[in-house]
């Protein structure tokens, strides 16, 4: 399923997470794109955690590389560094309880701000 959302709101993100864990398939990938960047979630119906990825320099053009300060801020938020040249920043986030999902939404918004000053337009919110 692909959805086009015009702007980023708390409700848009919450509804997307809820769609994964309540109505999703055995395994779904949701990709949020903004500029040259993306954050994606992997989960499924009944999951208690989401595997999350935020794009790393491994997949960016040199002119859009993250600088040391941006990388430091991602790590401070709890993102793990890529382990191989094929990896992105990643983390596993609990989502069983509403408060955990709220924390994930805040993490998502803070992460986007590290990549730049983006007014998000979800061109691709893809459930696969």
N, C-alpha and C positions, 0 to 999 in steps of 0.2 A: 504494500500500500504506500502511495506517495502522497504527501500533503504539502500544499503551498501555504505558508503563513506569512502575512504581511509584516508583522513586527514581533519583536521579542517581548513577551510578558511572562510574569511568574506563572500565570494560568496556562499559557502555551507549553511551557516546559513541564509543568506538573502533569498536564493532560497527556503529554507524550510519554512520560515515565509511567503513568498509570496505564496507558494503552499497552505498553510492553508487559507489565507484570500482571495485569488483570485480563487482557484480551489478546495477548500476543501468542505467537507460536511457541514451539519448543525452544527455538533460538531466533532472536531478532537482532538486527543491527539498525541503529538509528544514527544518522549522520546529520549534524548541524554544520552548515557551511557559512563562512563569513569572510569576505575578501578572498585571500589566497589560503585561508586557514580553515581547519575543521576540528570539531570535537565529536567523538562518536561513543555510543553506548552499545554494549552487547549484553543481552539478557533474554529473558523469556518468561512466559506465563508461570507464575509460582516461584520465581527466583527470589532469593533473599538478598542478593548482591548484584550489582552491575559492574561489569568490566568496562572501564572508561579509558579512552585514549584522546590525547591532545597532540596535534601535529608537532613534529620536531624538525630540526634543521635537516634531518636525513631526507625529508621530502619537500623541502623548500628551495626555491631559487636563491642564489647567494644574496641578491638585493633585498630579500625578505627574511633573511636569517634572523633568528632571535639573538639578542645580545646577551652578554653575561648577566646583566641585571634582570632581564626578563626570565632567563633560565633560573636564576636564584629565587625569584618570586614564585615561579611554578613549584620549585622544590619546597619552599616554605609552606605552600598550600597543601603539600602532601603528595604531589605528583612524583613518581619515580622516574629516574633517568632511563633513556633507552639503553638496552643492554647490547644490542647489535645494530649494524647499519640498516637493518630492515625494521627497526622498532620506532615507536613514538613514545612520548611520555605516557605513563599509564598509572592506573590505580584501580583497586577494587573497593567499591563503596557499598556499605549496607543500605538496603532500601525497605526492609521489612516493616518498619514503623514510619508513621507520618513525619516525625521529627527528623529521622534519617534522610527522608526524601527532601525535606526542607533544607537540610544542610547541603545535600547534593546540588540543589538549585542555587544556593548561595555560592558554592564552590564553582559551579558552571559560570555564573555571572562574573565572579572575580577573575576566573581564568580568561574569559573573553577580554576583559579589560587589560590584561597583561599583554595581549597581542596587539592592542591599539585601541583607538577611540572609534569603536564600531557601533553604528546603529544597525542592529541585526535584522536582516530579512532572510527568513528561512527559505532559500531557494530549493533546498533539498532536505526534507525530513522524510527519510525512507525507512520503512519497516520491511525488512526482507526475511 
